[in-house]
Amino acid sequence: KETFVADDTHIDNIINTIKDPDFTLNIYKHDKTPITKDEVDDTVAADCALLGNALPVTYFIKHPIPKSIPLPYTSFSEKDPLTEKDVDSYLTGCLAHSPKIQKAVTSGKLGLKEIPMILYCYKASCDASHRLAHHLHKMGYNNLKHYKGGVLDYFKN
């Protein structure tokens, strides 16, 4: 099972794999590789991925998973949707909260579109993170994972 949980060596392996000319970058497996709460915690603690909340901002404010960033799928609605440039700029700014990833992007070892992201929504039956993944994938972001359980799973006792 593939996860982002790692130390600097794992990050270097990901970067080297991406730069390998024989490697076809096809990491987008949003529906096929859901991850667990423990994997979310370990990955975020290791600073190996951005954690994106796909819910509207009001829900993000009420129930954010620690160290997550708001990236509402509703921001891509037909009325004044975010552009690829908007998303690139926003995520570049968010990298300030993820020093390892920021260093890899700044040094050119990792492209912005290749940054590992874990997307989540409210619960397993919610499709906000799937919608967000669809929009991001169309913009070229392809290193996406899905935390299927979302907020309900993360905060259950």
BAMILUM-69764 format. One record per residue (C-alpha): x negated, y negated, z negated; residue in three letters. Coordinates in nm, 3 decimals. Layout:
<sites>
@xx:X, yy:Y, zz:Z, r:ALA .
...
</sites>
This chain:
<sites>
@xx:0.000, yy:0.000, zz:0.000, r:LYS .
@xx:-0.139, yy:-0.337, zz:0.104, r:GLU .
@xx:-0.145, yy:-0.622, zz:-0.150, r:THR .
@xx:-0.319, yy:-0.954, zz:-0.195, r:PHE .
@xx:-0.443, yy:-0.875, zz:-0.545, r:VAL .
@xx:-0.813, yy:-0.926, zz:-0.536, r:ALA .
@xx:-1.127, yy:-1.102, zz:-0.628, r:ASP .
@xx:-1.358, yy:-1.305, zz:-0.401, r:ASP .
@xx:-1.475, yy:-0.987, zz:-0.229, r:THR .
@xx:-1.119, yy:-0.907, zz:-0.119, r:HIS .
@xx:-1.071, yy:-1.258, zz:0.016, r:ILE .
@xx:-1.398, yy:-1.222, zz:0.211, r:ASP .
@xx:-1.278, yy:-0.887, zz:0.350, r:ASN .
@xx:-0.951, yy:-1.045, zz:0.465, r:ILE .
@xx:-1.141, yy:-1.331, zz:0.626, r:ILE .
@xx:-1.391, yy:-1.098, zz:0.795, r:ASN .
@xx:-1.109, yy:-0.879, zz:0.922, r:THR .
@xx:-0.926, yy:-1.180, zz:1.065, r:ILE .
@xx:-1.246, yy:-1.299, zz:1.238, r:LYS .
@xx:-1.317, yy:-0.953, zz:1.382, r:ASP .
@xx:-1.254, yy:-0.982, zz:1.760, r:PRO .
@xx:-1.121, yy:-0.625, zz:1.771, r:ASP .
@xx:-0.859, yy:-0.702, zz:1.507, r:PHE .
@xx:-0.511, yy:-0.789, zz:1.625, r:THR .
@xx:-0.365, yy:-1.030, zz:1.375, r:LEU .
@xx:-0.031, yy:-0.871, zz:1.299, r:ASN .
@xx:0.008, yy:-0.911, zz:0.926, r:ILE .
@xx:0.370, yy:-1.027, zz:0.939, r:TYR .
@xx:0.548, yy:-0.742, zz:0.763, r:LYS .
@xx:0.799, yy:-0.943, zz:0.564, r:HIS .
@xx:1.073, yy:-0.683, zz:0.550, r:ASP .
@xx:0.851, yy:-0.377, zz:0.534, r:LYS .
@xx:0.615, yy:-0.456, zz:0.249, r:THR .
@xx:0.803, yy:-0.598, zz:-0.048, r:PRO .
@xx:0.590, yy:-0.647, zz:-0.356, r:ILE .
@xx:0.658, yy:-0.617, zz:-0.728, r:THR .
@xx:0.657, yy:-0.869, zz:-1.011, r:LYS .
@xx:0.324, yy:-0.733, zz:-1.134, r:ASP .
@xx:0.174, yy:-0.779, zz:-0.788, r:GLU .
@xx:0.306, yy:-1.136, zz:-0.780, r:VAL .
@xx:0.151, yy:-1.211, zz:-1.119, r:ASP .
@xx:-0.181, yy:-1.047, zz:-1.032, r:ASP .
@xx:-0.203, yy:-1.217, zz:-0.693, r:THR .
@xx:-0.123, yy:-1.562, zz:-0.831, r:VAL .
@xx:-0.364, yy:-1.513, zz:-1.123, r:ALA .
@xx:-0.639, yy:-1.415, zz:-0.877, r:ALA .
@xx:-0.553, yy:-1.723, zz:-0.665, r:ASP .
@xx:-0.514, yy:-1.510, zz:-0.354, r:CYS .
@xx:-0.182, yy:-1.638, zz:-0.216, r:ALA .
@xx:0.061, yy:-1.926, zz:-0.223, r:LEU .
@xx:0.392, yy:-1.840, zz:-0.386, r:LEU .
@xx:0.680, yy:-2.003, zz:-0.201, r:GLY .
@xx:1.032, yy:-2.046, zz:-0.333, r:ASN .
@xx:1.272, yy:-2.041, zz:-0.037, r:ALA .
@xx:1.572, yy:-2.170, zz:-0.232, r:LEU .
@xx:1.709, yy:-2.525, zz:-0.214, r:PRO .
@xx:1.517, yy:-2.764, zz:-0.440, r:VAL .
@xx:1.791, yy:-2.779, zz:-0.707, r:THR .
@xx:1.751, yy:-2.404, zz:-0.764, r:TYR .
@xx:1.373, yy:-2.431, zz:-0.758, r:PHE .
@xx:1.386, yy:-2.694, zz:-1.032, r:ILE .
@xx:1.617, yy:-2.478, zz:-1.247, r:LYS .
@xx:1.433, yy:-2.145, zz:-1.209, r:HIS .
@xx:1.080, yy:-2.172, zz:-1.066, r:PRO .
@xx:0.844, yy:-1.880, zz:-1.093, r:ILE .
@xx:0.526, yy:-2.025, zz:-1.244, r:PRO .
@xx:0.276, yy:-2.164, zz:-0.991, r:LYS .
@xx:0.525, yy:-2.147, zz:-0.706, r:SER .
@xx:0.588, yy:-2.424, zz:-0.457, r:ILE .
@xx:0.924, yy:-2.532, zz:-0.318, r:PRO .
@xx:0.969, yy:-2.458, zz:0.051, r:LEU .
@xx:1.346, yy:-2.443, zz:0.098, r:PRO .
@xx:1.472, yy:-2.256, zz:0.401, r:TYR .
@xx:1.736, yy:-2.531, zz:0.426, r:THR .
@xx:1.458, yy:-2.770, zz:0.530, r:SER .
@xx:1.473, yy:-2.607, zz:0.872, r:PHE .
@xx:1.840, yy:-2.680, zz:0.934, r:SER .
@xx:1.942, yy:-2.826, zz:1.270, r:GLU .
@xx:1.993, yy:-3.171, zz:1.119, r:LYS .
@xx:1.644, yy:-3.327, zz:1.087, r:ASP .
@xx:1.447, yy:-3.000, zz:1.048, r:PRO .
@xx:1.088, yy:-2.986, zz:0.934, r:LEU .
@xx:0.845, yy:-2.969, zz:1.221, r:THR .
@xx:0.538, yy:-2.751, zz:1.241, r:GLU .
@xx:0.326, yy:-3.062, zz:1.173, r:LYS .
@xx:0.536, yy:-3.136, zz:0.860, r:ASP .
@xx:0.488, yy:-2.782, zz:0.729, r:VAL .
@xx:0.115, yy:-2.779, zz:0.809, r:ASP .
@xx:0.069, yy:-3.109, zz:0.625, r:SER .
@xx:0.276, yy:-2.998, zz:0.325, r:TYR .
@xx:0.097, yy:-2.665, zz:0.288, r:LEU .
@xx:-0.243, yy:-2.833, zz:0.329, r:THR .
@xx:-0.150, yy:-3.052, zz:0.032, r:GLY .
@xx:-0.031, yy:-2.751, zz:-0.167, r:CYS .
@xx:-0.372, yy:-2.589, zz:-0.131, r:LEU .
@xx:-0.497, yy:-2.828, zz:-0.400, r:ALA .
@xx:-0.321, yy:-2.592, zz:-0.643, r:HIS .
@xx:-0.505, yy:-2.290, zz:-0.502, r:SER .
@xx:-0.880, yy:-2.362, zz:-0.512, r:PRO .
@xx:-0.996, yy:-2.029, zz:-0.363, r:LYS .
@xx:-0.767, yy:-2.053, zz:-0.065, r:ILE .
@xx:-0.840, yy:-2.423, zz:-0.022, r:GLN .
@xx:-1.214, yy:-2.351, zz:-0.017, r:LYS .
@xx:-1.166, yy:-2.078, zz:0.245, r:ALA .
@xx:-0.955, yy:-2.307, zz:0.465, r:VAL .
@xx:-1.183, yy:-2.609, zz:0.419, r:THR .
@xx:-1.493, yy:-2.405, zz:0.504, r:SER .
@xx:-1.326, yy:-2.267, zz:0.816, r:GLY .
@xx:-1.333, yy:-1.907, zz:0.694, r:LYS .
@xx:-0.953, yy:-1.895, zz:0.690, r:LEU .
@xx:-0.713, yy:-2.077, zz:0.918, r:GLY .
@xx:-0.417, yy:-2.262, zz:0.770, r:LEU .
@xx:-0.177, yy:-2.030, zz:0.954, r:LYS .
@xx:-0.354, yy:-1.728, zz:0.803, r:GLU .
@xx:-0.315, yy:-1.821, zz:0.438, r:ILE .
@xx:-0.148, yy:-1.544, zz:0.240, r:PRO .
@xx:0.199, yy:-1.641, zz:0.123, r:MET .
@xx:0.447, yy:-1.460, zz:-0.096, r:ILE .
@xx:0.802, yy:-1.577, zz:-0.037, r:LEU .
@xx:1.091, yy:-1.525, zz:-0.274, r:TYR .
@xx:1.448, yy:-1.631, zz:-0.331, r:CYS .
@xx:1.702, yy:-1.564, zz:-0.606, r:TYR .
@xx:1.776, yy:-1.191, zz:-0.594, r:LYS .
@xx:1.733, yy:-0.884, zz:-0.380, r:ALA .
@xx:2.049, yy:-0.949, zz:-0.178, r:SER .
@xx:1.959, yy:-1.313, zz:-0.110, r:CYS .
@xx:1.833, yy:-1.384, zz:0.241, r:ASP .
@xx:1.675, yy:-1.728, zz:0.188, r:ALA .
@xx:1.321, yy:-1.590, zz:0.191, r:SER .
@xx:1.394, yy:-1.392, zz:0.509, r:HIS .
@xx:1.520, yy:-1.709, zz:0.675, r:ARG .
@xx:1.213, yy:-1.901, zz:0.559, r:LEU .
@xx:0.983, yy:-1.626, zz:0.684, r:ALA .
@xx:1.153, yy:-1.642, zz:1.023, r:HIS .
@xx:1.090, yy:-2.017, zz:1.052, r:HIS .
@xx:0.730, yy:-1.991, zz:0.931, r:LEU .
@xx:0.657, yy:-1.701, zz:1.163, r:HIS .
@xx:0.787, yy:-1.902, zz:1.461, r:LYS .
@xx:0.537, yy:-2.175, zz:1.360, r:MET .
@xx:0.250, yy:-1.927, zz:1.362, r:GLY .
@xx:0.231, yy:-1.837, zz:0.993, r:TYR .
@xx:0.195, yy:-1.462, zz:0.989, r:ASN .
@xx:0.039, yy:-1.357, zz:0.660, r:ASN .
@xx:0.370, yy:-1.336, zz:0.475, r:LEU .
@xx:0.488, yy:-1.102, zz:0.204, r:LYS .
@xx:0.829, yy:-1.075, zz:0.043, r:HIS .
@xx:0.902, yy:-1.058, zz:-0.328, r:TYR .
@xx:1.241, yy:-0.897, zz:-0.288, r:LYS .
@xx:1.350, yy:-0.916, zz:-0.653, r:GLY .
@xx:1.308, yy:-1.292, zz:-0.667, r:GLY .
@xx:1.402, yy:-1.506, zz:-0.965, r:VAL .
@xx:1.638, yy:-1.250, zz:-1.123, r:LEU .
@xx:1.379, yy:-0.975, zz:-1.120, r:ASP .
@xx:1.097, yy:-1.200, zz:-1.235, r:TYR .
@xx:1.277, yy:-1.332, zz:-1.542, r:PHE .
@xx:1.465, yy:-1.017, zz:-1.646, r:LYS .
@xx:1.374, yy:-0.879, zz:-1.987, r:ASN .
</sites>
